[in-house]
Amino acid sequence: MKKKRLLSGIRPTGPLHIGHYFGALQNWVALQDECEAFFMVADWHALTSEYQESGRIPAFIRDNVADWIACGVDPEKATIFVQSAVPQHAELHLLFSCVTPLGWLERVPTYKDQMKELASKGVDNYAFLGYPVLQAADIALYKGEAVPVGQDQLPHLELTREIVRRFNHVFKRDVFPEPQPRLTKVPLLLGLDGRKMSKSYGNAIGLQDSEAEIRKKAQTMFTDPQRLRRSDPGRPEVCNVYSWHNLFSAPERRPGIYTECTTAAIGCTDCKKELADRLVEFLRPIRERRKELDAHPGKLDEIIAAGNAKARSIAERTMAEAREAVFNRSR
């Protein structure tokens, strides 16, 4: 049976953190065996908010791809490529922008929230408003049939489906399939301070953090705000540290941590130390595989170049169909 084609991507706006692993990379590793997977370094998307510091993006591209592979993304199974190396993304973005009503973009659920979160970066620009149109072009360019999304991202994918549907209707050709959501369950992993984990908040454990950095950051984590003294019983159900233990500690150990917290048999400092031990163990093999890649930088260049070439070949075939639909509408 022919595998469904899938596309997903990450913006190279900085070093990757553990939230990226659970939010995307872990799922990518599973999907690369099930689907014809295309994983994109979304540098043009990064540019919509990071244009004032665009000189940092090339280094982040290489850094991010190296971490993808260190986390288990296999270039033999998936196509890894850089968005800006495939100019057809911009061309299809332009065609899609012609058929996308402005009101559709203004109603994107997260647009106003992101405007507030990234206000210091000057995102009151056309590119940021048109981000979903470029996203639709990214998926459609490879005739993506499946897109891994969380429940909160479904409105974004539905907008892609509407843009594709409208293009096919206006130009009377079924050039693009309507991509279907591949719902993924992303574990809730808040940042060290209890807010959404974000590079801009500086509240994350990096995939390449040293052991010392991991232990130092773990000690800054917010805990139960009502546990003021060591002798106070804790409430694991509201403690961010315990939510991390549920991901990183062994299943047989978690009930013990819960009991020790609620009976004040363990203090928050010791609980954080134990979590740091688990984090160091979890990230060690990723860091070791990354060191191997860093020792052979030419290999990374070859992987990216091969992925770019394959992506461009497929993208140009798609664009030939799109141009025919737009400029030769006799049929």
C-alpha positions, -999 to +999 in steps of 0.1 A: +000+000+000+013+034-010+024+055+020+007+088+027+029+118+021+034+139+053+050+173+059+060+190+091+085+216+101+102+236+128+113+272+127+150+277+133+148+305+158+173+292+183+186+260+199+160+232+204+147+223+238+130+194+254+096+208+245+105+204+208+113+167+215+079+159+230+060+183+208+074+172+175+106+152+172+094+121+191+064+119+168+085+125+137+106+095+145+075+073+147+059+087+116+090+083+093+083+046+093+046+049+085+046+078+060+066+093+032+079+120+055+092+154+046+106+174+075+113+211+067+135+237+084+110+265+081+135+294+078+112+317+059+086+313+086+114+322+111+121+353+091+086+366+096+094+373+132+132+372+133+140+394+103+158+419+125+183+392+136+183+372+103+220+366+104+216+341+132+193+318+112+218+299+090+237+286+121+204+276+137+194+257+106+225+234+109+221+232+147+185+222+145+190+195+118+218+180+138+195+177+168+167+162+147+191+134+136+204+130+171+169+125+183+163+097+158+151+113+125+167+091+098+177+108+065+174+073+049+137+072+058+127+109+056+135+139+034+151+167+054+153+200+037+155+238+041+125+258+030+144+287+014+164+262-007+131+255-025+120+288-042+087+272-053+075+277-018+075+314-024+058+310-058+030+289-046+026+313-016+020+341-041-006+321-060-024+311-028-024+346-015-044+357-046-073+334-036-072+339+002-096+364+016-081+388+041-108+380+066-097+344+068-063+354+080-076+380+105-097+352+121-068+328+127-072+319+165-036+324+176-028+354+155-036+381+181-020+360+209+012+356+190+011+394+181+012+401+219+038+374+227+062+386+199+054+423+201+090+432+208+100+416+175+079+439+153+055+414+139+029+439+127+039+431+092+023+415+061+045+384+063+034+375+098-003+380+089+003+358+058+021+331+077-009+307+073-008+311+035+028+302+033+021+273+056-006+261+032+018+264+003+044+243+023+020+215+026+004+217-008+037+219-027+044+183-018+007+173-021+008+165+016-020+141+026-013+140+063-001+167+087+007+159+123-011+184+146-023+187+181-060+194+189-052+232+193-037+233+158-067+220+139-080+255+130-047+262+112-050+230+092-086+237+083-075+271+069-050+252+047-078+229+035-100+260+027-072+276+007-065+244-013-103+240-018-107+275-031-077+273-054-090+241-070-125+257-073-113+290-088-090+274-114-113+244-120-085+218-115-080+193-087-043+201-084-040+198-046-054+172-022-070+185+010-046+174+037-060+155+066-050+160+103-029+133+119-039+140+155-010+136+179-012+136+216+014+160+229+021+156+266+016+187+287+051+200+295+052+235+309+083+256+312+105+258+343+084+287+355+050+271+349+043+291+317+043+278+282+077+265+273+093+290+249+127+301+238+116+337+242+108+331+279+141+313+286+123+287+306+134+255+289+159+227+292+179+226+260+186+194+241+223+202+242+225+216+278+254+203+298+248+182+329+257+212+350+233+234+332+205+209+335+210+206+373+212+243+377+180+249+357+161+221+375+166+239+408+149+270+395+116+251+387+084+264+403+068+240+427+036+240+448+032+277+459+015+267+491+044+245+503+064+272+521+084+250+546+102+217+543+078+201+567+047+212+548+029+184+529+030+190+491+003+188+464+019+169+435-012+175+413-004+212+411+034+209+412+052+214+378+081+193+390+059+163+396+043+167+361+079+164+347+085+133+369+054+118+352+074+120+319+109+113+329+108+090+360+101+053+358+065+044+362+072+023+392+089+053+409+061+078+404+037+066+431+066+068+456+074+104+446+037+113+450+035+097+485+068+113+497+057+147+485+022+145+502+037+133+535+066+158+534+091+128+534+110+146+506+116+183+501+113+202+469+151+206+466+157+168+468+127+162+444+143+185+419+177+168+423+161+134+415+143+150+384+177+164+373+192+129+374+164+116+352+168+145+327+206+139+325+200+102+318+173+110+292+194+136+272+228+118+274+223+096+243+210+126+223+240+146+232+264+117+224+248+112+189+250+150+184+288+149+192+293+123+165+275+145+139+295+175+150+327+156+144+318+151+107+302+184+095+305+173+059+280+145+065+254+170+077+260+191+045+254+161+024+222+152+041+208+187+037+219+190+001+203+157-008+171+166+009+170+200-008+175+185-042+147+159-037+123+186-024+130+209-053+124+181-078+090+173-064+081+210-058+088+219-095+065+191-107+038+204-085+043+240-096+042+230-133+006+218-126-003+249-106+010+272-133-009+253-160-041+256-139-037+293-133-025+305-168-041+279-191-077+276-179-092+265-212-101+230-200 
